[in-house]
Amino acid sequence: MSAALRARPGRQSRARATRARIIAAAARLFVRDGYLATTMSAIAAEAGVAVQSLYLRFGSKLAILSAALDVTIVGDDAPVPLLERPWVRALAESPNGPQAVRLFLRQARQIIGRVYPLYAVVQAAAASEAGALLADNKRQRYEGVRTIATLLSDKPGFAPNLSVDMAADLLYALVSEEHYGLLVVERGWSPEAWETWCADTLSSLLFPAR
Protein backbone atom coordinates (compact mmCIF):
# COMPACT_ATOMS: atom_id res chain seq x y z
CA MET A 1 0.00 0.00 0.00
CA SER A 2 1.37 3.42 -0.94
CA ALA A 3 2.07 6.10 1.64
CA ALA A 4 -0.68 8.24 0.10
CA LEU A 5 -3.30 5.50 0.58
CA ARG A 6 -2.17 4.90 4.15
CA ALA A 7 -2.47 8.61 4.94
CA ARG A 8 -5.96 9.01 3.46
CA PRO A 9 -7.94 7.55 6.41
CA GLY A 10 -6.05 9.86 8.76
CA ARG A 11 -6.86 12.91 6.65
CA GLN A 12 -10.50 11.88 6.44
CA SER A 13 -10.67 11.42 10.21
CA ARG A 14 -9.14 14.85 10.82
CA ALA A 15 -11.47 16.46 8.29
CA ARG A 16 -14.48 14.86 9.98
CA ALA A 17 -13.27 16.00 13.40
CA THR A 18 -12.78 19.56 12.13
CA ARG A 19 -16.25 19.59 10.57
CA ALA A 20 -17.77 18.37 13.84
CA ARG A 21 -15.87 21.05 15.77
CA ILE A 22 -17.15 23.77 13.44
CA ILE A 23 -20.76 22.56 13.72
CA ALA A 24 -20.57 22.36 17.52
CA ALA A 25 -19.01 25.84 17.76
CA ALA A 26 -21.61 27.32 15.42
CA ALA A 27 -24.48 25.71 17.32
CA ARG A 28 -23.25 27.22 20.60
CA LEU A 29 -23.06 30.69 19.06
CA PHE A 30 -26.40 30.41 17.25
CA VAL A 31 -28.15 29.46 20.49
CA ARG A 32 -26.36 32.11 22.53
CA ASP A 33 -26.42 35.04 20.11
CA GLY A 34 -29.02 34.16 17.47
CA TYR A 35 -28.55 33.42 13.80
CA LEU A 36 -28.41 36.98 12.49
CA ALA A 37 -25.92 38.21 15.12
CA THR A 38 -23.56 35.27 14.65
CA THR A 39 -20.90 36.02 12.06
CA MET A 40 -18.70 33.68 10.08
CA SER A 41 -15.70 35.29 11.77
CA ALA A 42 -17.13 34.48 15.19
CA ILE A 43 -17.77 30.86 14.18
CA ALA A 44 -14.23 30.53 12.83
CA ALA A 45 -12.75 31.96 16.03
CA GLU A 46 -14.90 29.70 18.22
CA ALA A 47 -13.93 26.62 16.19
CA GLY A 48 -10.26 27.58 15.87
CA VAL A 49 -10.21 27.59 12.06
CA ALA A 50 -9.77 30.17 9.31
CA VAL A 51 -12.85 31.91 7.95
CA GLN A 52 -11.94 30.67 4.49
CA SER A 53 -12.15 27.12 5.79
CA LEU A 54 -15.84 27.67 6.65
CA TYR A 55 -16.64 28.76 3.11
CA LEU A 56 -14.66 25.90 1.59
CA ARG A 57 -16.39 23.28 3.76
CA PHE A 58 -19.94 24.66 3.90
CA GLY A 59 -20.33 27.56 1.48
CA SER A 60 -22.47 29.80 3.69
CA LYS A 61 -23.62 30.51 7.23
CA LEU A 62 -27.05 29.09 6.40
CA ALA A 63 -25.45 25.82 5.32
CA ILE A 64 -23.67 25.63 8.67
CA LEU A 65 -26.98 26.19 10.48
CA SER A 66 -28.58 23.47 8.36
CA ALA A 67 -25.75 21.04 9.13
CA ALA A 68 -25.97 21.85 12.84
CA LEU A 69 -29.71 21.20 12.80
CA ASP A 70 -29.24 17.86 11.02
CA VAL A 71 -26.57 16.67 13.45
CA THR A 72 -28.60 17.77 16.46
CA ILE A 73 -31.69 15.93 15.24
CA VAL A 74 -29.99 12.56 14.74
CA GLY A 75 -27.57 13.02 17.66
CA ASP A 76 -24.35 12.29 15.76
CA ASP A 77 -22.66 12.79 12.40
CA ALA A 78 -22.89 9.16 11.27
CA PRO A 79 -24.23 8.90 7.68
CA VAL A 80 -27.35 6.99 8.80
CA PRO A 81 -30.75 8.65 8.21
CA LEU A 82 -33.02 9.02 11.24
CA LEU A 83 -35.62 6.59 9.89
CA GLU A 84 -32.96 3.92 9.40
CA ARG A 85 -31.93 3.91 13.05
CA PRO A 86 -32.42 0.75 15.17
CA TRP A 87 -35.31 2.22 17.18
CA VAL A 88 -37.42 2.57 14.02
CA ARG A 89 -36.81 -1.08 13.19
CA ALA A 90 -37.81 -2.01 16.76
CA LEU A 91 -40.99 0.05 16.41
CA ALA A 92 -41.84 -1.64 13.12
CA GLU A 93 -41.31 -5.10 14.59
CA SER A 94 -43.30 -4.49 17.78
CA PRO A 95 -46.66 -6.31 17.65
CA ASN A 96 -48.13 -4.04 20.33
CA GLY A 97 -49.47 -0.68 19.15
CA PRO A 98 -49.40 1.31 22.41
CA GLN A 99 -45.94 -0.11 23.16
CA ALA A 100 -44.78 1.12 19.75
CA VAL A 101 -46.26 4.56 20.47
CA ARG A 102 -44.31 4.72 23.74
CA LEU A 103 -41.11 3.68 21.98
CA PHE A 104 -41.64 6.49 19.48
CA LEU A 105 -42.31 9.05 22.22
CA ARG A 106 -39.23 7.97 24.15
CA GLN A 107 -37.08 8.72 21.12
CA ALA A 108 -39.02 11.86 20.17
CA ARG A 109 -38.57 13.35 23.63
CA GLN A 110 -34.80 12.86 23.38
CA ILE A 111 -34.66 14.30 19.85
CA ILE A 112 -36.84 17.32 20.57
CA GLY A 113 -35.07 17.99 23.86
CA ARG A 114 -31.78 18.16 21.96
CA VAL A 115 -33.00 20.16 19.01
CA TYR A 116 -35.38 22.65 20.64
CA PRO A 117 -32.82 25.41 21.40
CA LEU A 118 -31.50 25.35 17.83
CA TYR A 119 -34.99 24.99 16.36
CA ALA A 120 -35.97 28.15 18.24
CA VAL A 121 -33.04 29.90 16.56
CA VAL A 122 -34.34 28.85 13.14
CA GLN A 123 -37.87 30.00 14.05
CA ALA A 124 -36.59 33.39 15.20
CA ALA A 125 -34.69 33.86 11.94
CA ALA A 126 -37.52 32.60 9.72
CA ALA A 127 -38.13 36.07 8.26
CA SER A 128 -34.59 35.99 6.86
CA GLU A 129 -32.91 33.42 4.62
CA ALA A 130 -33.55 30.79 7.31
CA GLY A 131 -37.24 30.69 6.38
CA ALA A 132 -36.62 28.09 3.68
CA LEU A 133 -34.69 25.97 6.18
CA LEU A 134 -37.63 26.06 8.62
CA ALA A 135 -40.07 25.07 5.87
CA ASP A 136 -37.82 22.22 4.77
CA ASN A 137 -37.44 21.00 8.35
CA LYS A 138 -41.22 20.93 8.79
CA ARG A 139 -41.66 19.07 5.51
CA GLN A 140 -39.11 16.45 6.52
CA ARG A 141 -40.66 16.14 9.98
CA TYR A 142 -44.09 15.53 8.49
CA GLU A 143 -42.69 12.91 6.11
CA GLY A 144 -41.03 11.23 9.08
CA VAL A 145 -44.13 11.11 11.27
CA ARG A 146 -46.19 9.89 8.32
CA THR A 147 -43.79 6.95 8.02
CA ILE A 148 -44.30 6.28 11.73
CA ALA A 149 -48.08 6.60 11.34
CA THR A 150 -47.99 4.07 8.50
CA LEU A 151 -46.06 1.61 10.68
CA LEU A 152 -48.50 2.11 13.55
CA SER A 153 -51.54 1.65 11.30
CA ASP A 154 -50.47 -1.96 10.69
CA LYS A 155 -50.63 -2.82 14.41
CA PRO A 156 -53.61 -4.74 15.84
CA GLY A 157 -56.27 -2.46 17.32
CA PHE A 158 -55.47 0.60 15.23
CA ALA A 159 -58.53 2.88 15.19
CA PRO A 160 -60.66 1.76 12.20
CA ASN A 161 -62.06 5.25 11.62
CA LEU A 162 -58.62 6.86 11.52
CA SER A 163 -56.74 7.26 8.23
CA VAL A 164 -52.97 7.25 8.02
CA ASP A 165 -53.10 10.94 7.06
CA MET A 166 -55.14 11.81 10.16
CA ALA A 167 -52.80 9.78 12.36
CA ALA A 168 -49.82 11.55 10.81
CA ASP A 169 -51.46 14.91 11.49
CA LEU A 170 -51.92 13.98 15.17
CA LEU A 171 -48.27 12.98 15.47
CA TYR A 172 -47.16 16.11 13.62
CA ALA A 173 -49.14 18.39 15.94
CA LEU A 174 -48.47 16.75 19.30
CA VAL A 175 -44.94 15.44 18.85
CA SER A 176 -43.46 18.73 17.76
CA GLU A 177 -41.06 21.39 18.92
CA GLU A 178 -43.93 23.86 19.09
CA HIS A 179 -45.97 21.67 21.45
CA TYR A 180 -42.87 20.82 23.50
CA GLY A 181 -42.08 24.53 23.77
CA LEU A 182 -45.55 25.36 25.06
CA LEU A 183 -45.68 22.74 27.80
CA VAL A 184 -42.05 22.12 28.75
CA VAL A 185 -40.33 25.44 28.06
CA GLU A 186 -43.21 27.84 28.80
CA ARG A 187 -45.33 25.95 31.33
CA GLY A 188 -42.54 24.12 33.10
CA TRP A 189 -43.56 20.50 32.51
CA SER A 190 -40.74 18.02 32.85
CA PRO A 191 -39.72 16.37 29.57
CA GLU A 192 -40.72 13.03 31.10
CA ALA A 193 -44.21 14.30 31.95
CA TRP A 194 -44.60 15.62 28.41
CA GLU A 195 -43.50 12.27 27.00
CA THR A 196 -45.96 10.36 29.19
CA TRP A 197 -48.89 12.67 28.38
CA CYS A 198 -48.24 12.50 24.63
CA ALA A 199 -47.87 8.72 24.73
CA ASP A 200 -51.08 8.28 26.75
CA THR A 201 -53.02 10.68 24.52
CA LEU A 202 -51.83 9.19 21.25
CA SER A 203 -52.30 5.61 22.47
CA SER A 204 -55.92 6.36 23.39
CA LEU A 205 -56.56 7.99 20.00
CA LEU A 206 -54.74 5.51 17.79
CA PHE A 207 -55.57 2.33 19.72
CA PRO A 208 -58.84 3.04 21.55
CA ALA A 209 -59.66 -0.65 22.11
CA ARG A 210 -56.60 -1.02 24.34
GIJO-V315357 format. One record per pair of residues at least 24 apart in sequence whose C-alpha atoms are under 6 Angstrom apart, sorted by the first residue. I is the first residue (numbers start at 1). J is the second residue. Records with the same first field share a line. If there is no record, write none. Layout:
BEGIN
I->J + J
END
This chain:
BEGIN
21->47
22->47
23->68
31->118
34->121
72->115
73->111 + 115
92->151
97->155
98->203
102->199
105->195
157->207
158->206 + 207
159->206 + 207
END
